[in-house]
């Protein structure tokens, strides 16, 4: 029986350690939906579960709050039928958005992401306590083994997702800052003598969006309104060792 318990402890230990090995290994992650278990009665396990629950809940909230932006050409059809091309910051739906508002989100996201990264790593730091419980109070650990293992996966998956989101948001932040250098808030080139096509390499998505002049003016006014009073910090977010 002791040998069986030793094997079970070893399996659980590997399950806790494996998700935190290499980034390549983490990329093969299995999606995990976390559910907070009932109290186990073991202080170390319950602390671990609370840590996982806090990190998971905060990450879900952060992930759902993010708007992804891009800088794209917009072909505006005028009332006389002519087409004018401008370039604007737009969201996932192709709606015009304010550049400072988009950059402010990037900075706000970065601050929140670094806090959640620490929470995810706190899960990893507690693995020794969980392993100790598995050795001393194996039956309790066994009863909660799914939650113990899922907690480790929450940390591994969360760190991968945070890194991927940070890369995407950093890239879009770079493009938006470039846009502010090249274009006015109305999407016009600041240097009127420049050929706009020479700037295409600065932006990821050069597929034009079609809008009528009425749609364009309405969305532009809404974008300016949402950005009123906002002056986003210049430069990049320091993500430390997340990237």
Backbone as CSV, one residue per row, in Angstrom:
resi,resn,N_x,N_y,N_z,CA_x,CA_y,CA_z,C_x,C_y,C_z
1,UNK,0.822,-1.214,0.000,0.000,0.000,0.000,0.857,1.266,0.000
2,UNK,1.953,1.233,0.801,2.851,2.377,0.850,3.445,2.670,-0.522
3,UNK,3.807,1.608,-1.251,4.376,1.789,-2.580,3.360,2.430,-3.522
4,UNK,2.109,2.015,-3.405,1.052,2.591,-4.242,0.901,4.078,-3.949
5,UNK,0.913,4.424,-2.648,0.788,5.821,-2.263,1.962,6.649,-2.782
6,UNK,3.166,6.049,-2.708,4.350,6.750,-3.214,4.218,7.029,-4.706
7,UNK,3.703,6.052,-5.427,3.516,6.224,-6.867,2.500,7.326,-7.151
8,UNK,1.404,7.321,-6.388,0.365,8.323,-6.575,0.883,9.724,-6.264
9,UNK,1.681,9.845,-5.209,2.285,11.127,-4.860,3.212,11.588,-5.979
10,UNK,3.996,10.657,-6.515,4.912,10.986,-7.608,4.157,11.485,-8.829
11,UNK,3.053,10.824,-9.154,2.235,11.227,-10.297,1.683,12.632,-10.095
12,UNK,1.190,12.888,-8.881,0.638,14.206,-8.583,1.728,15.278,-8.613
13,UNK,2.906,14.928,-8.126,4.026,15.865,-8.149,4.403,16.230,-9.576
14,UNK,4.480,15.226,-10.448,4.792,15.480,-11.854,3.737,16.354,-12.504
15,UNK,2.484,16.120,-12.152,1.384,16.908,-12.713,1.497,18.366,-12.307
16,UNK,2.004,18.620,-11.097,2.177,19.986,-10.622,3.367,20.674,-11.276
17,UNK,4.432,19.906,-11.484,5.668,20.482,-12.013,5.634,20.605,-13.528
18,UNK,5.073,19.622,-14.218,5.117,19.563,-15.684,4.604,20.804,-16.388
19,UNK,3.483,21.410,-15.946,2.978,22.565,-16.679,3.878,23.786,-16.626
20,UNK,4.907,23.792,-15.794,5.726,24.984,-15.627,7.138,24.787,-16.175
21,UNK,7.304,23.832,-17.094,8.654,23.544,-17.578,9.107,24.534,-18.636
22,UNK,8.860,24.270,-19.912,9.334,25.147,-20.975,8.173,25.780,-21.703
23,UNK,8.463,26.905,-22.372,7.411,27.578,-23.123,6.895,26.694,-24.244
24,UNK,7.781,25.946,-24.893,7.360,25.059,-25.978,6.389,24.004,-25.481
25,UNK,6.696,23.471,-24.301,5.805,22.456,-23.739,4.464,23.073,-23.372
26,UNK,4.501,24.282,-22.835,3.266,24.950,-22.450,2.371,25.211,-23.650
27,UNK,2.990,25.399,-24.815,2.211,25.685,-26.005,1.266,24.541,-26.351
28,UNK,1.516,23.352,-25.824,0.671,22.194,-26.079,-0.374,22.033,-24.978
29,UNK,-0.713,23.156,-24.358,-1.598,23.137,-23.192,-2.979,22.578,-23.526
30,UNK,-3.581,22.008,-22.529,-4.963,21.557,-22.618,-5.822,22.599,-21.931
31,UNK,-6.886,23.014,-22.599,-7.746,24.039,-22.031,-8.378,23.544,-20.727
32,UNK,-8.396,24.420,-19.739,-8.925,24.065,-18.425,-9.956,25.099,-17.996
33,UNK,-11.101,24.638,-17.555,-12.094,25.509,-16.949,-12.026,25.310,-15.438
34,UNK,-11.724,26.371,-14.726,-11.549,26.279,-13.283,-12.874,26.482,-12.558
35,UNK,-13.112,25.648,-11.569,-14.248,25.817,-10.658,-13.725,25.714,-9.239
36,UNK,-14.080,26.668,-8.418,-13.604,26.682,-7.037,-14.237,25.526,-6.258
37,UNK,-13.399,24.674,-5.650,-13.953,23.545,-4.884,-14.457,23.986,-3.514
38,UNK,-15.188,23.122,-2.880,-15.592,23.378,-1.496,-14.351,23.290,-0.608
39,UNK,-14.431,23.852,0.586,-13.282,23.849,1.495,-12.849,22.422,1.801
40,UNK,-11.535,22.205,1.740,-10.999,20.860,1.974,-10.782,20.584,3.458
41,UNK,-10.670,21.641,4.254,-10.347,21.463,5.668,-8.862,21.478,5.926
42,UNK,-8.072,21.484,4.846,-6.618,21.566,4.976,-6.209,22.992,4.608
43,UNK,-5.582,23.696,5.538,-5.274,25.118,5.352,-4.396,25.369,4.132
44,UNK,-3.399,24.504,3.919,-2.489,24.702,2.791,-3.198,24.508,1.454
45,UNK,-4.030,23.486,1.378,-4.786,23.257,0.140,-5.766,24.389,-0.115
46,UNK,-6.467,24.814,0.922,-7.455,25.869,0.738,-6.805,27.194,0.338
47,UNK,-5.620,27.462,0.870,-4.870,28.654,0.452,-4.505,28.550,-1.021
48,UNK,-4.061,27.379,-1.424,-3.719,27.125,-2.828,-4.931,27.350,-3.725
49,UNK,-6.073,26.787,-3.364,-7.285,26.924,-4.178,-7.727,28.389,-4.266
50,UNK,-7.618,29.117,-3.158,-7.989,30.536,-3.172,-7.064,31.348,-4.075
51,UNK,-5.783,30.991,-4.063,-4.818,31.670,-4.933,-5.150,31.414,-6.393
52,UNK,-5.442,30.163,-6.718,-5.819,29.811,-8.095,-7.087,30.554,-8.500
53,UNK,-8.065,30.554,-7.615,-9.353,31.171,-7.934,-9.220,32.671,-8.192
54,UNK,-8.412,33.334,-7.366,-8.189,34.778,-7.547,-7.518,35.062,-8.882
55,UNK,-6.450,34.310,-9.186,-5.719,34.515,-10.435,-6.610,34.231,-11.646
56,UNK,-7.355,33.132,-11.584,-8.214,32.735,-12.701,-9.323,33.766,-12.937
57,UNK,-9.972,34.205,-11.861,-11.061,35.181,-11.982,-10.554,36.501,-12.539
58,UNK,-9.425,36.978,-12.023,-8.866,38.241,-12.494,-8.428,38.145,-13.950
59,UNK,-7.871,36.987,-14.322,-7.445,36.814,-15.706,-8.643,36.814,-16.653
60,UNK,-9.702,36.096,-16.282,-10.896,36.055,-17.122,-11.466,37.458,-17.326
61,UNK,-11.517,38.239,-16.255,-12.027,39.612,-16.345,-11.157,40.448,-17.273
62,UNK,-9.837,40.311,-17.125,-8.907,41.071,-17.968,-9.042,40.662,-19.429
63,UNK,-9.099,39.369,-19.674,-9.179,38.865,-21.048,-10.440,39.362,-21.750
64,UNK,-11.543,39.388,-21.026,-12.820,39.795,-21.614,-12.925,41.304,-21.807
65,UNK,-12.059,42.059,-21.131,-12.135,43.519,-21.203,-11.329,44.099,-22.364
66,UNK,-10.503,43.273,-23.003,-9.579,43.783,-24.010,-10.271,44.020,-25.354
67,UNK,-10.004,45.185,-25.923,-10.393,45.474,-27.301,-9.125,45.470,-28.140
68,UNK,-9.142,44.732,-29.244,-7.984,44.706,-30.131,-8.174,45.723,-31.250
69,UNK,-7.137,46.527,-31.431,-7.188,47.598,-32.429,-6.199,47.323,-33.564
70,UNK,-6.458,47.960,-34.690,-5.501,47.954,-35.790,-5.573,49.307,-36.483
71,UNK,-4.608,49.576,-37.339,-4.578,50.836,-38.078,-4.782,50.496,-39.551
72,UNK,-5.940,50.879,-40.103,-6.298,50.426,-41.453,-6.738,51.577,-42.345
73,UNK,-6.558,51.402,-43.658,-7.083,52.401,-44.602,-8.608,52.342,-44.616
74,UNK,-9.227,53.488,-44.763,-10.682,53.568,-44.912,-10.996,54.313,-46.194
75,UNK,-11.749,53.674,-47.049,-12.184,54.304,-48.292,-13.567,54.901,-48.049
76,UNK,-13.605,56.223,-48.052,-14.835,56.943,-47.735,-15.506,57.412,-49.021
77,UNK,-16.704,56.922,-49.262,-17.461,57.336,-50.444,-18.207,58.627,-50.145
78,UNK,-17.862,59.690,-50.874,-18.473,60.995,-50.676,-19.870,61.040,-51.313
79,UNK,-20.610,62.085,-50.987,-21.974,62.209,-51.516,-21.995,62.362,-53.032
80,UNK,-20.891,62.871,-53.605,-20.835,63.023,-55.067,-20.307,61.773,-55.766
81,UNK,-20.056,60.707,-54.991,-19.609,59.449,-55.573,-18.110,59.250,-55.593
82,UNK,-17.349,60.300,-55.327,-15.895,60.155,-55.297,-15.478,59.435,-54.019
83,UNK,-14.288,58.834,-54.068,-13.795,58.058,-52.929,-12.520,58.695,-52.384
84,UNK,-12.496,58.908,-51.089,-11.336,59.476,-50.410,-10.776,58.423,-49.461
85,UNK,-9.471,58.221,-49.498,-8.848,57.221,-48.632,-8.114,57.894,-47.477
86,UNK,-8.442,57.478,-46.274,-7.749,57.940,-45.074,-7.273,56.700,-44.326
87,UNK,-6.566,56.902,-43.239,-6.168,55.766,-42.394,-6.512,56.092,-40.954
88,UNK,-7.133,55.110,-40.262,-7.616,55.353,-38.908,-7.352,54.161,-38.000
89,UNK,-7.416,54.404,-36.709,-7.410,53.329,-35.713,-8.834,52.774,-35.647
90,UNK,-8.961,51.455,-35.774,-10.279,50.819,-35.720,-10.234,49.631,-34.767
91,UNK,-11.416,49.213,-34.285,-11.493,48.027,-33.431,-11.763,46.787,-34.264
92,UNK,-12.058,45.657,-33.594,-12.259,44.385,-34.304,-13.420,44.441,-35.284
93,UNK,-14.358,45.328,-35.041,-15.531,45.438,-35.909,-15.347,46.448,-37.028
94,UNK,-14.154,47.038,-37.101,-13.896,48.028,-38.144,-14.433,49.406,-37.806
95,UNK,-14.828,49.613,-36.548,-15.349,50.908,-36.108,-14.197,51.832,-35.727
96,UNK,-14.258,53.068,-36.142,-13.203,54.031,-35.845,-13.149,54.293,-34.341
97,UNK,-11.938,54.293,-33.795,-11.738,54.529,-32.360,-10.634,55.567,-32.150
98,UNK,-10.610,56.139,-30.973,-9.616,57.162,-30.659,-8.255,56.532,-30.377
99,UNK,-7.207,57.100,-30.921,-5.859,56.526,-30.777,-5.354,56.600,-29.335
100,UNK,-5.613,57.712,-28.650,-5.159,57.827,-27.256,-5.918,56.867,-26.351
101,UNK,-7.202,56.675,-26.616,-7.997,55.721,-25.844,-7.428,54.312,-26.011
102,UNK,-7.047,53.979,-27.252,-6.480,52.658,-27.530,-5.142,52.479,-26.820
103,UNK,-4.314,53.503,-26.841,-3.016,53.412,-26.175,-3.160,53.367,-24.665
104,UNK,-4.150,54.092,-24.126,-4.371,54.070,-22.681,-4.779,52.681,-22.226
105,UNK,-5.599,52.004,-23.043,-5.983,50.636,-22.705,-4.744,49.746,-22.607
106,UNK,-3.807,49.925,-23.528,-2.574,49.135,-23.535,-1.819,49.315,-22.224
107,UNK,-1.697,50.547,-21.754,-0.985,50.810,-20.500,-1.753,50.258,-19.301
108,UNK,-3.070,50.446,-19.297,-3.889,49.915,-18.200,-3.816,48.394,-18.172
109,UNK,-3.880,47.795,-19.360,-3.796,46.338,-19.463,-2.448,45.860,-18.928
110,UNK,-1.380,46.548,-19.294,-0.051,46.137,-18.861,0.087,46.114,-17.355
111,UNK,-0.454,47.140,-16.681,-0.400,47.191,-15.214,-1.154,46.011,-14.602
112,UNK,-2.366,45.768,-15.116,-3.184,44.661,-14.597,-2.535,43.314,-14.905
113,UNK,-1.960,43.174,-16.098,-1.350,41.904,-16.504,-0.170,41.540,-15.622
114,UNK,0.626,42.522,-15.235,1.782,42.250,-14.381,1.331,41.780,-12.999
115,UNK,0.230,42.348,-12.500,-0.312,41.893,-11.211,-0.790,40.448,-11.308
116,UNK,-1.476,40.129,-12.400,-1.999,38.768,-12.568,-0.857,37.783,-12.798
117,UNK,0.195,38.224,-13.485,1.368,37.372,-13.670,1.934,36.955,-12.309
118,UNK,1.995,37.896,-11.376,2.482,37.573,-10.029,1.557,36.571,-9.345
119,UNK,0.251,36.737,-9.554,-0.711,35.810,-8.958,-0.546,34.405,-9.542
120,UNK,-0.319,34.330,-10.845,-0.106,33.037,-11.498,1.156,32.363,-10.954
121,UNK,2.167,33.157,-10.732,3.427,32.600,-10.227,3.323,32.223,-8.753
122,UNK,2.417,32.880,-8.035,2.180,32.479,-6.641,1.624,31.059,-6.576
123,UNK,0.858,30.675,-7.588,0.342,29.298,-7.658,1.515,28.326,-7.722
124,UNK,2.473,28.645,-8.585,3.647,27.777,-8.756,4.440,27.689,-7.452
125,UNK,4.574,28.835,-6.775,5.359,28.863,-5.534,4.759,27.966,-4.447
126,UNK,3.459,27.740,-4.538,2.788,26.947,-3.509,2.805,25.441,-3.785
127,UNK,3.423,25.045,-4.884,3.394,23.614,-5.231,4.080,22.743,-4.184
128,UNK,5.139,23.282,-3.530,5.820,22.500,-2.494,4.881,22.225,-1.313
129,UNK,4.053,23.217,-0.973,3.080,23.020,0.103,2.064,21.949,-0.259
130,UNK,1.646,21.972,-1.537,0.655,20.996,-1.998,1.263,19.595,-2.017
131,UNK,2.500,19.494,-2.450,3.187,18.196,-2.462,3.333,17.667,-1.035
132,UNK,3.613,18.585,-0.096,3.726,18.191,1.311,2.408,17.627,1.826
133,UNK,1.304,18.259,1.418,-0.015,17.757,1.813,-0.242,16.371,1.233
134,UNK,0.156,16.198,-0.036,-0.029,14.896,-0.691,0.718,13.788,0.046
135,UNK,1.847,14.136,0.655,2.632,13.135,1.375,2.067,12.850,2.773
136,UNK,1.543,13.913,3.410,1.092,13.764,4.806,-0.397,13.428,4.922
137,UNK,-1.185,13.966,3.995,-2.639,13.769,4.062,-3.115,13.365,2.671
138,UNK,-2.656,12.181,2.275,-2.847,11.775,0.884,-4.314,11.643,0.510
139,UNK,-5.144,11.144,1.383,-6.544,10.904,1.035,-7.267,12.228,0.718
140,UNK,-6.938,13.271,1.485,-7.522,14.577,1.177,-7.004,15.091,-0.157
141,UNK,-5.697,14.943,-0.368,-5.107,15.381,-1.637,-5.700,14.609,-2.805
142,UNK,-5.927,13.321,-2.602,-6.497,12.500,-3.666,-7.920,12.954,-3.994
143,UNK,-8.693,13.269,-2.943,-10.079,13.700,-3.147,-10.142,15.015,-3.936
144,UNK,-9.099,15.835,-3.782,-9.066,17.139,-4.463,-8.033,17.162,-5.590
145,UNK,-7.611,16.000,-6.048,-6.521,15.916,-7.028,-6.839,16.640,-8.337
146,UNK,-8.093,16.550,-8.791,-8.463,17.238,-10.038,-8.255,18.740,-9.908
147,UNK,-8.633,19.288,-8.750,-8.485,20.728,-8.534,-7.013,21.112,-8.369
148,UNK,-6.255,20.236,-7.739,-4.823,20.500,-7.570,-4.138,20.568,-8.938
149,UNK,-4.420,19.587,-9.771,-3.789,19.528,-11.091,-4.301,20.648,-11.991
150,UNK,-5.608,20.926,-11.935,-6.162,22.019,-12.742,-5.588,23.367,-12.325
151,UNK,-5.288,23.503,-11.033,-4.689,24.746,-10.563,-3.343,24.999,-11.207
152,UNK,-2.537,23.947,-11.326,-1.235,24.082,-11.988,-1.424,24.448,-13.455
153,UNK,-2.447,23.855,-14.102,-2.718,24.151,-15.515,-3.206,25.587,-15.693
154,UNK,-3.982,26.080,-14.727,-4.441,27.472,-14.773,-3.244,28.412,-14.813
155,UNK,-2.238,28.136,-13.986,-1.036,28.965,-13.951,-0.282,28.898,-15.274
156,UNK,-0.034,27.687,-15.756,0.721,27.518,-16.998,-0.006,28.158,-18.174
157,UNK,-1.306,27.868,-18.304,-2.079,28.421,-19.413,-2.177,29.937,-19.323
158,UNK,-2.365,30.426,-18.089,-2.503,31.863,-17.903,-1.245,32.622,-18.294
159,UNK,-0.079,32.086,-17.940,1.175,32.747,-18.288,1.395,32.751,-19.796
160,UNK,0.996,31.662,-20.471,1.095,31.622,-21.936,0.189,32.676,-22.549
161,UNK,-1.065,32.702,-22.083,-2.040,33.633,-22.644,-1.637,35.087,-22.390
162,UNK,-1.117,35.372,-21.187,-0.660,36.723,-20.892,0.471,37.134,-21.818
163,UNK,1.392,36.216,-22.055,2.509,36.512,-22.963,2.004,36.783,-24.376
164,UNK,1.098,35.929,-24.862,0.564,36.103,-26.220,-0.192,37.426,-26.352
165,UNK,-0.979,37.757,-25.329,-1.726,39.018,-25.360,-0.783,40.211,-25.285
166,UNK,0.255,40.106,-24.475,1.218,41.196,-24.345,1.916,41.464,-25.676
167,UNK,2.277,40.398,-26.379,2.924,40.549,-27.690,1.981,41.252,-28.663
168,UNK,0.718,40.789,-28.709,-0.257,41.372,-29.634,-0.517,42.844,-29.303
169,UNK,-0.667,43.156,-28.020,-0.964,44.533,-27.629,0.254,45.438,-27.788
170,UNK,1.431,44.887,-27.564,2.649,45.686,-27.786,2.777,46.042,-29.262
171,UNK,2.509,45.072,-30.148,2.601,45.329,-31.585,1.579,46.365,-32.036
172,UNK,0.348,46.251,-31.518,-0.662,47.226,-31.924,-0.350,48.606,-31.347
173,UNK,0.240,48.633,-30.148,0.641,49.910,-29.570,1.705,50.589,-30.427
174,UNK,2.633,49.804,-30.933,3.682,50.337,-31.813,3.075,50.943,-33.069
175,UNK,2.084,50.252,-33.642,1.443,50.756,-34.856,0.653,52.037,-34.588
176,UNK,-0.022,52.085,-33.452,-0.819,53.275,-33.137,0.089,54.478,-32.891
177,UNK,1.218,54.269,-32.228,2.159,55.372,-32.027,2.711,55.861,-33.362
178,UNK,2.944,54.915,-34.296,3.413,55.290,-35.635,2.330,56.079,-36.369
179,UNK,1.097,55.638,-36.215,-0.035,56.345,-36.831,-0.088,57.799,-36.364
180,UNK,0.110,58.022,-35.074,0.046,59.372,-34.526,1.169,60.257,-35.081
181,UNK,2.264,59.638,-35.480,3.356,60.396,-36.093,3.049,60.726,-37.555
182,UNK,2.377,59.788,-38.247,2.164,59.925,-39.684,0.889,60.661,-40.055
183,UNK,-0.149,60.515,-39.219,-1.478,60.990,-39.601,-2.089,61.920,-38.557
184,UNK,-3.029,62.761,-39.033,-3.813,63.594,-38.132,-4.922,62.735,-37.530
185,UNK,-5.639,63.269,-36.558,-6.742,62.513,-35.946,-7.911,62.316,-36.911
186,UNK,-7.882,63.034,-38.042,-8.904,62.843,-39.075,-8.464,61.837,-40.136
187,UNK,-7.266,61.245,-39.938,-6.788,60.231,-40.867,-6.053,60.765,-42.074
188,UNK,-5.751,62.054,-42.053,-5.026,62.668,-43.175,-3.519,62.607,-42.921
189,UNK,-2.752,62.452,-43.983,-1.295,62.479,-43.853,-0.837,63.833,-43.332
190,UNK,0.056,63.835,-42.359,0.600,65.098,-41.870,1.493,65.739,-42.919
191,UNK,2.177,64.903,-43.683,2.987,65.395,-44.798,2.193,65.151,-46.077
192,UNK,1.516,66.185,-46.549,0.601,66.046,-47.677,1.306,65.657,-48.973
193,UNK,2.621,65.870,-49.040,3.354,65.539,-50.261,3.786,64.071,-50.311
194,UNK,3.594,63.358,-49.207,4.037,61.960,-49.129,3.037,61.021,-49.791
195,UNK,3.541,59.961,-50.384,2.697,58.911,-50.948,2.334,57.949,-49.810
196,UNK,1.048,57.838,-49.508,0.600,57.025,-48.372,1.024,55.569,-48.496
197,UNK,1.147,55.076,-49.732,1.500,53.660,-49.929,2.897,53.351,-49.424
198,UNK,3.757,54.367,-49.305,5.121,54.129,-48.810,5.126,53.817,-47.324
199,UNK,3.977,54.060,-46.655,3.883,53.805,-45.216,3.249,52.449,-44.907
200,UNK,2.825,51.731,-45.939,2.095,50.481,-45.713,2.888,49.478,-44.884
201,UNK,4.209,49.458,-45.053,5.021,48.481,-44.313,5.024,48.731,-42.813
202,UNK,4.578,49.919,-42.394,4.543,50.238,-40.970,3.317,49.634,-40.281
203,UNK,2.384,49.106,-41.091,1.120,48.627,-40.545,0.836,47.198,-41.010
204,UNK,0.247,46.427,-40.115,0.020,45.005,-40.373,-1.123,44.764,-41.345
205,UNK,-2.201,45.525,-41.206,-3.404,45.287,-41.999,-3.656,46.471,-42.935
206,UNK,-3.449,46.245,-44.226,-3.658,47.296,-45.218,-4.892,47.043,-46.082
207,UNK,-5.766,46.137,-45.604,-7.011,45.867,-46.310,-7.983,47.015,-46.013
208,UNK,-8.429,47.744,-47.050,-9.286,48.911,-46.785,-10.686,48.552,-46.304
209,UNK,-11.239,49.422,-45.494,-12.611,49.314,-45.004,-13.451,50.324,-45.778
210,UNK,-14.633,49.906,-46.196,-15.519,50.792,-46.947,-16.509,51.475,-46.000
211,UNK,-16.626,52.797,-46.133,-17.622,53.538,-45.352,-18.179,54.681,-46.191
212,UNK,-19.442,55.018,-45.938,-20.000,56.219,-46.551,-19.494,57.419,-45.762
213,UNK,-19.604,58.599,-46.344,-19.153,59.810,-45.651,-19.956,60.032,-44.371
214,UNK,-21.232,59.651,-44.396,-22.067,59.807,-43.205,-21.596,58.879,-42.090
215,UNK,-21.293,57.614,-42.424,-20.783,56.663,-41.438,-19.450,57.133,-40.868
216,UNK,-18.590,57.601,-41.776,-17.265,58.042,-41.356,-17.348,59.207,-40.374
217,UNK,-18.128,60.225,-40.701,-18.230,61.402,-39.846,-18.840,61.060,-38.491
218,UNK,-19.829,60.177,-38.493,-20.475,59.778,-37.238,-19.501,59.024,-36.344
219,UNK,-18.751,58.075,-36.903,-17.799,57.286,-36.114,-16.617,58.140,-35.656
220,UNK,-16.181,59.062,-36.526,-15.068,59.931,-36.166,-15.445,60.827,-34.993
221,UNK,-16.661,61.353,-35.000,-17.118,62.202,-33.900,-17.192,61.412,-32.598
222,UNK,-17.673,60.175,-32.680,-17.767,59.330,-31.476,-16.373,58.997,-30.948
223,UNK,-15.425,58.760,-31.864,-14.051,58.445,-31.457,-13.409,59.628,-30.749
224,UNK,-13.614,60.824,-31.284,-13.048,62.014,-30.651,-13.655,62.242,-29.269
225,UNK,-14.942,61.938,-29.145,-15.616,62.115,-27.863,-15.072,61.155,-26.815
226,UNK,-14.809,59.892,-27.209,-14.320,58.916,-26.230,-12.888,59.212,-25.804
227,UNK,-12.163,59.939,-26.646,-10.779,60.257,-26.320,-10.589,61.603,-25.656
228,UNK,-11.687,62.305,-25.442,-11.593,63.643,-24.857,-10.995,63.579,-23.449
229,UNK,-9.965,64.375,-23.240,-9.327,64.436,-21.922,-8.288,63.356,-21.682
230,UNK,-8.079,62.467,-22.647,-7.109,61.378,-22.484,-5.817,61.725,-23.221
231,UNK,-4.718,61.647,-22.522,-3.400,61.771,-23.150,-2.606,60.552,-22.728
232,UNK,-2.523,59.587,-23.612,-1.859,58.323,-23.279,-0.355,58.530,-23.139
233,UNK,0.280,57.785,-22.231,1.739,57.872,-22.102,2.419,57.469,-23.404
234,UNK,3.523,58.118,-23.694,4.300,57.745,-24.876,5.232,56.597,-24.497
235,UNK,5.746,55.886,-25.493,6.679,54.799,-25.225,5.970,53.487,-24.980
236,UNK,6.724,52.520,-24.458,6.230,51.158,-24.331,6.078,50.750,-22.869
237,UNK,5.237,49.735,-22.654,5.058,49.168,-21.320,6.214,48.214,-21.022
238,UNK,6.755,48.286,-19.825,7.815,47.368,-19.410,7.161,46.116,-18.814
239,UNK,7.171,45.036,-19.596,6.559,43.802,-19.147,7.533,42.907,-18.372
240,UNK,8.737,43.415,-18.128,9.699,42.632,-17.360,9.984,41.302,-18.040
241,UNK,10.001,40.215,-17.261,10.343,38.918,-17.825,9.117,38.165,-18.349
242,UNK,7.973,38.876,-18.474,6.807,38.230,-19.103,7.090,37.990,-20.580
243,UNK,7.878,38.877,-21.202,8.229,38.740,-22.624,9.675,38.315,-22.768
